[in-house]
Amino acid sequence: MKWSKTKSTLESFLCEKLKGRIHIHATVYRKFHDSPARVWITRDGKEILSASDVTYSVEYEKLYQQIKGDKTIPYNPDWNIMFQSAERQELLKAGDEAEQILTNQNIFESYHLYEPLMTYSSLSIEEAWNSENVMIKAFSMFDRRVGKRRLKQFTLTQDTHPLIVDFYKIRCDVEGIQKRLESS
């Protein structure tokens, strides 16, 4: 599906009070190596979410290097031994940890946003609302299929992802609903 069609479909899911105020944008930097992309969402012209390949790559590499320290995979002529080494497993864990930290800091690569947004229109509101994907669940906070009653029942916990919290607060503010924060 073309991006323009996807964008208009996604924006058609917005609740009445956010229509025309929330916009989804995407670009590809074709003159860069591997054509990195950027996807972002604005509210009243102010950026509320950005997913940039360049920013993510720089931040990921800095964090990964910091976590892994001076660990390396010792050379062995048998590649299978190197591939299955404990050192390689530690480096993979360091990469996963770096990715999780960046996700918790709302630093995303474009595919973290682009892929879920491409599938959003095919989901029922229950699937979106209960999704394990942070982007899908966050965007569902803006969905017109989520009514005030459901928003009032939603409770933020200490482990709710910051992006979901931000989108929930935006929706509650425009709807005039008191936010609920669980203290556990």
Residue pairs with C-beta under 8 A, 6 or more apart in sequence:
1 118
3 26
6 117
6 118
6 121
7 24
7 26
9 121
10 24
10 117
10 120
10 121
10 139
11 19
11 22
11 23
11 24
13 120
13 121
13 139
13 142
13 143
13 144
13 145
14 22
14 142
14 143
14 144
15 142
15 143
15 144
15 146
15 171
15 174
15 175
16 144
17 174
17 175
18 43
18 142
18 170
18 171
18 174
21 43
21 44
21 174
22 41
22 42
22 43
22 142
23 41
23 42
24 39
24 40
24 41
24 117
25 39
25 40
25 41
25 42
26 37
26 38
26 39
26 40
26 110
26 114
27 37
27 38
28 35
28 36
28 37
29 35
29 36
29 37
29 38
29 54
32 54
36 52
36 53
36 54
36 57
36 110
37 52
37 53
37 110
37 114
38 50
38 51
38 52
38 53
38 54
38 110
39 50
39 51
39 110
39 113
39 114
39 117
40 47
40 49
40 50
40 51
40 52
41 47
41 48
41 49
42 48
43 170
48 166
48 167
48 170
49 106
49 108
49 113
49 138
49 163
49 166
50 108
51 108
51 109
51 110
51 111
51 112
51 113
51 114
52 108
52 109
52 110
53 109
53 110
55 107
56 102
56 107
56 108
56 109
56 110
57 109
59 102
59 107
60 98
60 99
60 102
63 98
63 101
63 102
64 94
64 95
64 98
67 94
67 97
67 98
68 90
68 91
68 94
71 87
71 90
71 91
71 94
72 87
73 82
73 85
73 87
73 88
73 91
74 82
74 85
74 87
75 82
76 82
76 85
82 88
102 108
103 112
103 134
103 161
104 161
104 162
105 162
106 162
106 163
106 166
108 135
112 135
113 135
116 133
116 135
116 136
116 139
117 135
117 139
119 136
120 128
120 136
120 139
123 131
123 136
125 140
125 143
125 145
125 146
128 136
128 137
128 139
128 140
128 143
129 137
129 140
129 146
129 150
130 137
131 137
131 140
134 161
134 163
134 164
135 163
137 161
137 164
138 161
138 163
138 164
138 166
138 167
139 167
140 146
141 151
141 164
141 167
141 168
141 170
141 171
142 167
142 170
142 171
146 171
148 175
148 177
151 168
151 171
151 172
151 175
151 177
152 177
152 178
152 180
154 168
154 180
155 180
155 181
155 182
156 164
156 165
156 168
156 179
156 180
156 181
156 182
157 182
157 184
158 182
158 183
158 184
168 179
169 179
171 177
172 178
172 179
